[in-house]
Amino acid sequence: MSEFRIHHDVNELLSLLHVRGGDGAEVYIDLLQKNRTPYVTTTVSAHSAKVKIAEFSKSPDDFLRKYEEMKSKNVRNLDPLVYLLSKLTEDKETLHCLQQNAKERSETSSNATASSSTNFTIPSTSTKMSMQELEELRKKLGTVTASSTVQQSAEVTRKMLRERHNKKNPTMLNPVFPNWVYERPALIGDFLTGVPAVVDPAHAVGTMPLPAQEQALVEDLLYVLLGVDGRDVVAQPMLGRQTRSFIIDPTLDMSVKELVNRILPVAASYSTITRFIEEKSSFEYGQVNHALTAAMRTLMKEYLILVTQLEHLHRQGLLSLQKMWFYIQPTMRTMEILASIASSVDKGDCMGGATLSLLHDRTFNYTGDNQAQELCLYLTKAASVPYFEILEKWIYRGIIKDPYSEFMVEEHELQKEKIQEDYNDKYWDQRYTIVQHRIPSFLQKMADKILSTGKYLNVVRECGRDVTCPDAKEVLYTLKERAYVEQIEKAYNYASKVLLNFLMEEKELVTRLRSIKHYFLMDKGDFFVHFMDLTEEELKKQVDDIIPPRLEALLELALRMSTANTDPFKDDLKIDLMPHDVITQLLRVLAIETKQEKAIINADPTDVALSGLEAFSFDYIVKWPLSLIINRKALTRYQMLFRHMFYCKHVERLLCNVWISNKAANQYSLHSAKWFAAAFALRQRMLNFVQNIQYYMMFEVMEPTWHVMENNLKSASNIDDVLCHHTSFLDNCLKDCMLTNPELLKIFSKLMSVCVMFTNCMQRFTQSMRVDSEMKRLTLEHGTMDGPPTKNERTEEAEKKRLTSKFLAEHVDALQSDSGFEATISKFDSNFSSLLLDLLDKLSIYSTNDCEHSMINIIYRLDFNGFYTERLERMAIERSQKAAA
């Protein structure tokens, strides 16, 4: 069961039970995911569970009858469901909750029914009907209703199936029988139920001598065994899918009637089989049912030959009821089994794999009865031929040709080009999917491998290569499952090898992943230095003011000027300006399937315009079939990692620029101010924090995880392993870089904001001091060695004074006293220290409680000299005291 299905089912169950509050669905979902296994490891016996529920039930007969009915329809997972229900009967609390829920639902439905009900009255009649007239009317109505209902329901079913098939394959319409086949019931070979002929009581069969009665009944039975009403034995009209019953003349002698009643079940079985063959042989019911009806027709020939031989004996006067009973007994068992199978397939509306499952289960159930098992084995082999033909094309060539929707693998119309466009597009998971009720029970264990085998070959075919498994052999049904299991294993191994070699060697998957690592994981240091130097001014602008072609040109220049020029796939790197900053994007992703999802999605967009640095990201062009691995979801994860590290690198550059400004500011005597030393120390602490975070992410998270993935890719045996290793690599990187924890992410975002605000403030301080010094210099009225200032020099000096005064007027808020500077720096220091301590504290908690041991490395790097240890211990003691209180 997929993760999405678990989420959906749990939420649906909670909704049906009207469960409100509590921990929500997430707790139950996590519990289910932790305890689920990829395969069914145990099978349960429903006998004891069935007995327990029957004892608990108020109407055990109804329960057992319903169970047998569902069992006859071959309902999947019936026994596990009964076992679960038996366990629920032991849980008093759950039972009380379910009873209360059922009571509320029944009250709701009864109120709805009462409000919408209409009162009907039966009109009174002036004359009374006799019992005989009433019985005749009942028979006539039953005959008309039965024939019209059966004909109408079969016609509606055929029409529905035909529309479904035509919708799936609009270009290839399936053949249909002409209407006259269904409009002429005499062609079917079953009983034509009508109004029975009224027999004169004076000439009733009971008035004849016993030998004459026997001969009359022999002749009647020969007709009835072929689906034709006799004179004294008449078929009753049927309603729905009932078993055929007969009316025997009540005046018949009891000894003769007893023999007739023994033989009539064969006629009832013949009627069931004939109706099944005529209905299910229609094209709409699929190739498996068509093959099954063809096999049944072959077996019915022996029965018809037997009836013909009995008729020949009757003409010679050598057939009595005892002899007929003797001759027909060997056939009774065959007819009973065929009728039982036909009835079960019909009741369960089985098609394709469901029909094969039913036949396979019947074959195993008759172990010990050689005749019955051979009969079911013959039917299963015959019915499985068209199914195995579809299976062979799928596992040997990667082609599905399933016009009647019978095969276990279903194809969906998805475009492979959308993998690079839509984040939520799941081409690999949704293009071909397994339909559970179409899986034959004898192929259940191999279903996943069957799906993967065809998918692998299909990918290679989509690339224009015709592939066929060299070990292709005809798949035949057998009770020894190992025979076709080995064939499927061989086909799977071949398909895995072909696709893996195709991607790894011809399409250079690992080289392509290394190329992505160079840019998205900032592997090429010189390239990023060049690129950030070239685009610094452009990326400072607002997003709407940035010209993308200019950025693309600068990217091209940086690629050519650095070691990235040797990368054969560098031209696939593109610029992408995102609508949200990285923190907002991550929080929106993390809010999916949580209580905060609606609030975050429906939140009003911020009025603050994004800068180019906040919106900037790389994108990458990946073509089919590599887009199966490097799909939009994977690229989005790469982008989130890149944007996170790129912003850290940007903050580091800002702090380094402050250091350069501080060096240049020495000539303005800034170093003598009291606040300058504190600012210098704070800038150094911030720089130490940002550089250590970058070092941790790049050298303690990404590089080791990358090497693990690379080694795993070398040992991968199929494309699913490759997908799993690649996804695991990205997930581990996101988790260890603190991008999957909203709490840590928010603290880190605030720390980065404090660093940026500090750099802006320091740049303004430095700029204001530089301007102040320039003003003092410009006010000096002196000449030069060449003499007093000339008129032009005085004009230039006046212009400089005017511009400087204008600048000072615009930045007057930045020019504060030394005490103001000192208070501002102290506030920055306080904010930064408290946020850093909060981050270290949270990291300590997660590394201990959630076993995220890699995160503790950040603490060791940032607290390398024990500067924060005492404060962290104090915070831990306070937290434990609060918890105890």
N, C-alpha and C positions, 0 to 999 in steps of 0.2 A: 504494500500500500504506500502510495506516495505521501510526502510530507503535506502537500496541499490537501489531499483527501483526508488525512487525519485531522487537520485544522477544520475542514468543512464539516466532517461528521461530528466532531466534538461540539462545535458551535451549534449545529442543528439539534443535537441531543439536549444540550442545555436549554435551547430555545423551546423545544417540545415539552420539557419538564418544568418550564417556567422558573429556572434557577436564576436568581438575581444575587448580586453582591458576591461576597467571598473573594477568593483569589483569582477568579476568572478562569477562562479556558486555558490560559498558558500553563498553569500548574499541571492540569490533566494531560495536556499535549506533551509536555516535557517528560512526564511519567511514562506515557505510552511509548515515546520514542526511545527512552532509555531501556525499556524492557522488551521491545519488539525484536524479533529475529528475522533475517532475510528470507528464511524458508520455513515451511511448516514442518516442525520437528516432531510433533506428536499427533497421533490420531486418537480420537476418543470413541468409546463405546457408548451408544445412546441407550442401551437396554436399561441399565440401572437408573439413569437419569429420567427415562420415560416412565418407569414405575414410580419414581419419587414424585414427578409432576402429577401423574394420575391420582396418586394418593392425596396430594395436596389440593387437587382441583375439585370444584363443586360438581362438575359433570364430567367424570373421567371417560365415559363412553364417547362423548363428543370430541374430547381431546384426542383419544386414540384413533377415532375415525378420521379426524383431520390430519393426524400424523401419517396414517396409512395413505391417505389421498395424496398428500404432498410427496410421500416416498414414491408412490406410483408415477408421479410426474417427474421424478428424478431431480428434485430441487437441490441445487448446490448448497453445501455447508449446512444442511439441515441438522445433522447430528451434532456439530459444534454448537449450533444455536440452542438445541434442546439441552445440551450439557450446561450452557451458560444460564438458561432459564432455571435449571434445577439448582444451580448455585445461588441464584437470586432468591429462591424460596427459603434459603437458610439465613438470609440477611434480613432481620426484622426491620431495621431502619429504612433500608431501600424499599422493602415491600410496603411499608406505611406511606412512604413518599409516592410510590407508583399508584397505590390505591387512592390517595388523595388527589393525585393528578387525574386519574381516570374518572373520579367522581366529578371534578370540576369540568372536564371535557364533556362528559355525558350531560351535565346540566346545561352547558352552553349549547350543545347540539339540540337538546330537547326544546330549549327556549326558541332556537332558530326555527325548528320544525313547527312548533306551535304557532309562531307568528306567520308562517308561510303556508300553513295547511289549509285545505279546502274541504268542506263537507260535501259528500256525495250521498244521494238518496236513490234507492232502487225503486223504479216505478212499479206501482201495483198492477197486477193483471186481473182481469175480470174472470178468467177461467183457470182452473187448476190442471196441471199436466200429470198424466199417469206416470208411474215408475218406469214402464216400458218405453214410453215416449222420451222420458228424461234420459234414459240410458242410450237410446239411439242418437239423441241430440249430442250427448257427451262424446260418443264415438266419432260422429261426423266432425264436430269441432276439433277433437284431438287429431284426426287425420289431416284436416286442412292446416291446423296450426303447426303440426310436426313437419309436414312437407315444406310449408312456406318458410318456417324458421330455419330449418337445416339448409335449405337452398339459399336463403338470403344470407345467413351467416357465412357460408362457404364462399359465396360470391363477394361479400364485403372483404373477407380475409384475402382472397386472391387479388382484388383490386388494390388493397392497401399494400400488399407485398410488391405488386407490379409497379405502383407509383414510387415505392422506395427504391427499387432497382433502377427504374428509369431516371430518378433524380440523381442517383450515384453515378450512373453511366449514361448521360444524355445523348452521347454520340452513338452508343451501341444499344439499341432497344432489344429486349429479350423476346424470343418467340412466344406466342400464346396459342392455345387451342381455339378453334372457331366456337362461336356461341352455341351452335346447334349441338355440340358435344354435351353441354350442360343442360340444354333445354329438352333433351329427349331422355327421360329417365329409363326407358326400356333398354338403352344401350349399356347401362351400368352393370347389369347382371345381378342386381339385388332385388329384393321384394318390392313390388309396386303396391303400396298400401292404399286401399280404397275402402269403399263401403262393402262389407262382407255380404255375400249372397245369402238371402233368407231361405233356409231349408225347411221343407214341409215336414212337420213332426212325424207324419205318417210314414215318411221315407227316410227317417234318420238312420244313421249307421248302427245305432244301438238296437234297432229292430231286426237286424240281419243275424244270421247264424254266426257263431264264433269264427269258423274258417273264412267266411265271406268278409267279416270285419277285418280279419288279419290281412287278407289280400287287398282290400280297399285301402287299408292304412299303409301297406307296403308301397302301393302305387303313389299314395299321397306323399310319403316320405321321400321317394325318389325325386319328386318334384321339389319338395321343400329343401332337400340337400343341394339343389341347384339354384335356389333363390326364387322359386316360383310357388305361390300359394296353392295348397291343395284344396280338396273339397271339404275335408273334416279337420284339417290342420291349417290354421291361418296365422300369418305373422301380424303382430300388433304394431300399431303406429309407434314411432319413437320420438321422444322429446330430447333434443340435444345429443349428448354422447352416451346414452344408455346402452346397455346390452340388449340385444334383440330377444324378445319373448314371444310366445305363441299361444294361441287359443285352440284348445282341443274340444271336439264335440263332447258335451257332458254325458251323453247317453252311451258313450263307448264303454266296453267291458273293462273292468279294473285291471285285469291281467295284461290286456293289450295296451291299455293306457300307460302301465308301468314301463313296458318295453319302449313305447314311443317316447316317454319322458327321458329315458336313458340316451336315446339317439339324438334328440332335438338339440342338446348343447353343441353337437358338431355343426348343425345347421346355423345356430347362433354365431359360432366362431366363423363359419364361412361368410355370413352376412357382414360381420365386423371387418374381416380381412378384405372382402371385395370392396366395401365402401372406402376403406383406407387406401387400397391400391388405386381406385379410380380418382380419389381426391388428391393424394400426395404425388401421383405421377405427373401432375401439372407442372409446367416449367417454373411457376412462381415459388414452389416449395423447395427449390434448390436441387443440386445435382446429387447430393447424398441421399435424400429421400427418394429421388427418382431411381437411383441405383438400388436402393432397398426394395422399392416396389417391384422393380424388374426381377430381383432375386426371389421375392415372394411369389410372383407370377410363375416362375420356373417351378417352385415347390408345389404350387396349386395345380400344376398339370398332372402330377401324380394323383392328387385327390380326384380330379375330374375323370381321369382314366379309371379309377376305382368305381366311381358312380356309374360310369358307362358300362363297366363289367357287371355291376349289380343289376342294371337295367336289362342287360342281355340275359342274365339268369332269370329275371322276372318274366321275360317274354317266353322263356322255355318252361315256365311254371316250376322252377327249381329254387325260388327264393322265398323264404319265410322271414318273419321278424327276428326269430332266433339266429338264423343264418346271417341276416343283415347285421345284427348286433355283433356277431362273431367276426365278420369280415371288416367291419368298420372300426373295431377297437384299436388296431395298430395305428390308425390315422388320427384317432382322437387326441393323443398326446401332442402330435405335431400341430394339429389345428389349434389346440388350446394355447400352445406356446406362441404361435404366430399371432393369434388374436390378442394375447396378453401384450405382446410387443407393440402391435398396431395401436391398441388402446392407450398404452403408456405414451407413445410418441405423439398421439393425437391429443391427449389430455395435457401434456406438457408443452404443446406447440413447439416441439423440438425441430431444429434445423441444423445441418452441418455438424459441428463438433458436439453439440448437445445430443444429437441422435447417436453418434458414435460412442459417446460416454455411456448412454443408456444400454446400448448393445454390448459394450465391453463389460459393464457391470453384470448384465444378465449372464454373459458367458462365464464369468467367474463364479457367479452364484450357483450355477448348475454343475459345479465341480462334484464329481461322484456319479452324476447321471450322464453317462457317455453320449447317449442318443440326443438328449436335450442340448448338451454342450456342443456337440458337432453341428447341430442345427444352427445354434446361435453363432458359432464360429464361422459357418458358411455365410450367414447374413452379414456379419461384421466385416468379413473380408470383402464381400461384394460392395457393401455400402462405403467402405473406406477408400476404394480405388480412386474416385474423383477427388476426394480430400487429399490423398497422398500425391496426386498429380499436381495440385496447387502447391503442396508442401515442397515437392521436388524442385519446381521452378523457383521457389523462394530461396531455399537453402543452397541450391546449386548455381543459380544465376542472378538472384536478387530481384526477381520480377514477381509481381502479384497479379494474377489473373483470376479474380474472384467476383464474377458478375452477380452472384446471388447472396453475397455477404455471409458466407459460411465459414471462411477461414479464420483462425485465431488472431491473425495479424490484420489490422485495418489501416488503410492508407487515408491520409487527410491531405487536403489541398493546401500546401504551404509553399511559399516561395523562398528559395534558399538565399536570394539576394537580400531579404529582409533581415537576415542575421546581423548585418552591419548597420541597420537602421533602427531597429526596435529593441529596447533593453529587455522587454518582457517576452520577446519571441523565443520559443523553445523548440527550434526546428528539430534538433536531435532527439528530444524527448517526445515530441508530438506529431512528427511527420508520419511515423509508424508506431502504432500502439497495440497492446494486447487487449482483446475483449475476453474477459474471464469466462463467460458462459459458452463461448465457442471453443474453448480448449477441451479436446478429448481427455478424459481422465487418465488414459495411459500415456499422454504426452505432457501432463501437468508439470512434472519435475524438469522437463527439458524446454519449457515454454520460453524462458528468458534467453536461452542459448539459440533457440529457433529465431526469436526476434532479432537478436544481435547478429546472427549469421547473415540474414537477408539484408539488414541495414548496412553491414560492412560492404557487401558486394554491391549494393545499390549505390553507395557513395562513389565507388570506383566507376560504375556504369555512368553516373551523372557526369563524370569527367571525360566521357567519350571513349571509354575502354570496354570492350566486350570480354567479360570474364565468365568462365565456366569451371566448376570444380573438377579436377582430373580424376577424383575418386568417386565420381557420380555413379550411383547404382539405383536400381528401382527399389523404392521403399514399399514393403509389403507388411500387412498387419499380421502379427503373430502374438501368441500368449507369452512368448519369451521376449520381454521388452528389451533385453540386451542387444538384440539384433539391430533394431532401428536406432537405439541409443548410440551404438558404435558409429553408424553412418552419420548421424547428426553431429557427433563429436568430430569426426574427420572433416565434415563440411565446415564446422565452426573454426577448427584450427587453420584450415586453408584460408577462409575468409579473413580471419584475424591477421594472419601473416601477410596476405596480399595488401590489405589496407594500411597496415602498420609500415610495411616497406615503402609503400607508395607515398605516405606522408613524410616519413623520416628521411628517405633517401632522395626521392625525386622532387618532393616539395620542400625539402630542407626545413622541417619544422623546428628543430633545435636551433639552427642558425637564425631562423626568424624570431624565435623567442629571445635569443641573445641580443638581436637588434632592438627589440622592444625594451629589453633591460637597459641597454645603453642610454635610452632617452627617458623612459618613464621612471626608472629607478636611479637616474642620474649617475650612471656608470662612467660616463665620459666627462671627466672634470674639466678639461681644457675647452671642450665644446660649450659647456655651460658658462664658463668665464667669458668667452667670446660673445656668446648669445646675450647674456645679461648686460654686458657692457654696451652692446649695439642697441639693445631694445629698452634700455633703462628710461630714457626720456619718453619714448612712445608709450610704455606701459604705465607711466605715471598719470596719463590722461584718463578721462572718464571713458567707459566702454563705448558709448555712443560716438565719441570723438575719434576713436581709433580707426585707422584705415587698414583692414585685414590684408589687402595685397602688399602693403608696405611691410607688415610683420612677416608675411611669407617670404618676401625678398630678403629681409634681414636674416631669417632662419636659413635660407639657402646660402647666404654669404657665410654665416657661422659654420654651417656644415662643411663648406669647401675649405675653410681656413683652419680646421681642426683635424684631429685624428679620426673623426667621424667620417671623413672623406673616403676612407677605405671600406666603409660599410656598403655592401652591395644593395641593401634595401633602404638606404637613406631617403630615397625619393618618395617613399610611402609615408613619411612623417609629415603631418599637417598641423596647422594652427586651429585651435577651437576656443572660442570665447563663450563661456558658460553663463547661464542666466542667474546662477546663485554662487555665492562664495562657498568654499569647500566645507566649512562648518555647517552651514545651512543644508547643503546637499547631504552630508553625512547624517545629520539629525533627522532629515526627512526619510532617509533609507532606514535608519534604526527605529523609526516610529511605526513602520509597517507592522500590521497585526498586533498593535498594542492599543491601550486605552487612549494614548495621546495622539493617535494617527489623525483623527478628524480635526482635532484642534490645530495641529501643525499644518495640515494640508489646507484647511479653510482660513488660516491666519492671513490677515491683510499683508500684502507685500510691503516691504520697508521702502520709505521714501528716499533713503540714502542711496545715491547712485554708486554703482560698483566702479572701482578703478580697474585699469587693465590688469594690474598685478593680481587682484582678487578674482577676476574672471578668467584669467589665462589658464589654458591647458593645452596639451598636445593631443592629437588624434592620430590614428594609424589606419591605413588602408590595407585590409586583408581580404583576399579573394578565396573563392571556393576551391578546394575543400578545407583549406586551413581555417576558414571561418567557423568550422565546427568546433575547433579547439579555442581559437582566439575570437570568440563571438562578442557581441556588444556587451554582454554582462561582464565578461572578463576584462574587456577594454575599459569599462566604467570603473572597475576595481583598480586597474592600473592608473587611471586618471586620478582617482581619489588619493592614492599613494603619492603620485607625482605632485599634485597640487599641495598636499600637506608638506612635503619636503621642499618644494619650490618656495613656498611661503617662509619656511624656516630659513632657507638660504637667503631670501630677501631680507629678513630681519637681521640675520648675521651681517649682511653687507651694510645695512643701516647703522648697526652698532660699530662696525669697523670705520665707517665714515665719521662717526662721532669721535672716535679715537684720533683720526687724522685732524679733525677740526680742533680737538683739544691740544694737539701738538702745535698747530698753527696759532692757537690763541695764547701761547706763552708770551708772545711779544706784547700782548695787551695787558699783561700783569693779572690775568685771570687766576693764575695758580696761587696768588697770594690771598685770594678770597677764601673764607672758611668753608663755604659750601662746595668749592671746587674739588677738594680731596674726597668728600663724601660722594659727589657725582662720579668722580673717576672710579672709586671703589664699586659703586652700584653698577656703572657701565661694565666693569670687568666681571662682576657676578652674573649679570645678564648674558654677557658674551660666553662666559663659561657654561651657563645653563643651555643656551641654544646650541653651542658646538658639541656639548656632550650628548644632547638629545639626538642631534644629527649623527654623531658617531655611533650611538646605540642603534638607531634605526638602520643605518647602512651596513655596519660591520658586525653587529651582534644579532640582528634580525634577518635582514634581507640576504646577505651573502651566505650565511650558514643554511638558511632555508632554501636558497637557490641551489646550492650544491647538493642538498638532499634530494630536491626535485630532479636535478640532472641525473643523479645516480639512479633514481627510481625510473626515469624514462628509459634508461639503458636496459633495464630488466623488465619493462612493460611487455606484456604478451598480446594486448589488444588495445583498441582505441578507447574503450571505456576506462581502462587503467590510466591511459594518458590524460583523459579528461579529469579523472579523479585526482591524480597527482598535481595537475596544473591548478585545479580549483582549490585543493588543499593548500598549495603554496600561497595562493593569493589570500585565502582566508586566514592562514596563520600570520601572514605579514600584516594584514589589517588589524588582527586582534592584538598582536604583540606591539604594534605601533600605536596602540591606544585608540584606534579609530572605530572600534565596535562597542565602546563603553561610553554612553552619553555623559555620565558624571565626570569621567576623566577628561573627556573631550571638551566639556564646557570650561573646566579649570584651565586646561592647556590653552584654550582660545583666549581666556582672560589674561593669562600670562603673556601671550604674544601681543595682545592689545596694549598691555602696560609697557612692554618693551618698545613698541612702535611710538606710543605717545611720549615716552621718555626721550627717544631719539629726536622726535620733532621738537620737543621743548628745548633740548640741548642745542639743536641747530639754530633755533630762534635766539637763544641766549648768546651763542657765539656770534651770530650775525649782528645782533644788536650792539655787542661790544665792538665789533669790527667797524660798524657804522659810526659809533660814538668817537672812536679814535680817529676816524677819517674826518669827522667834523672839526675836532680839535686841530688837526693838521691843516685843514682848509682855512681856519681863522687866522693863521699866522701871516701877518703882512710883512713879507720880507722880499728882498731881491735875490738875485743870483749872482754868480761870478761875472756874468755878462752885464750886470747892472740892474736897475729897478725893473719890476714886472712890466712887460709891454701891455698895450691895450688888448691884444688878442688873448694873452695869458690871463688878464683880469676877466675877460669875457668868459673864457673856459671855466675859470674858477667859480664865477658867479653861477654858471649853469650847473656845475657839480653841487654847489651848496643847495641850489633849488631842488634838484633831484633827491639829494640826501634828506633834506627837510621833509619832502613829500613821503619818502620811505619811512622816516621816523614817525610821521603823523599816522601812517597806515599801521605801524607796528608799535604804537605807543604802549599797548597793553603788555608787550613783551619786556619793556624796560622797567624793571622793578628794582627795588633796593636790595642790598645784600641779604637782608633779613627775609625778604620775600623769596629770593632764590633759595635760601637755605630751607625755608618751610616747604617749598615745592619739592625739592629733592628729598626731603625727609618723608613727605607724603608718598612719593614714588617708591622709596625704600620700604616703607611700611606695607604698602599694597603688594609689592613684589614678594616680600618675605612671607607675608601671610598666605598668599596664593601658592607659593612654592612649598611651604610647610603643609598646606592642605593637600597638594598634589602628592607629596612624599607620604603623607599619612594614608591617603586613599590607596596608593600603590602598595604600601605595606599590608593593608587589609586584604586587597585582592590577591597579592602574591601568597598570602597565608591561607585565606579561606577558600579561594577558587583555584588554588594550586597553579597560579600563573607565575611559575618560578623565573621566567625570563625577565619579567618586569622588575624583579628585585635588583637586577643589574643597574637599573637607572638610579636606584637609591645609593648603591655603592659608588657610582660615578659622581653623583651630585653631592653626596655627603662623604667624600673621600677622607676627610680629616676629622670626622665626627662633630662638625660644627652644629648640625641640626639634630644630633642624636638625643641630647638631653630634652629638647623641646618635644620631639616625637614621643619619647617615653612618657613625658608628662601628659601629652594628649591621649595616649593609650590608657593611662591610669584613670584620667577623667572619664573617658568613654566607658571603661569597665565599671566605674562607680555608678554612672548613670544607668547602665544596664542592670546592675544589681538592685538599684533603687526602684 
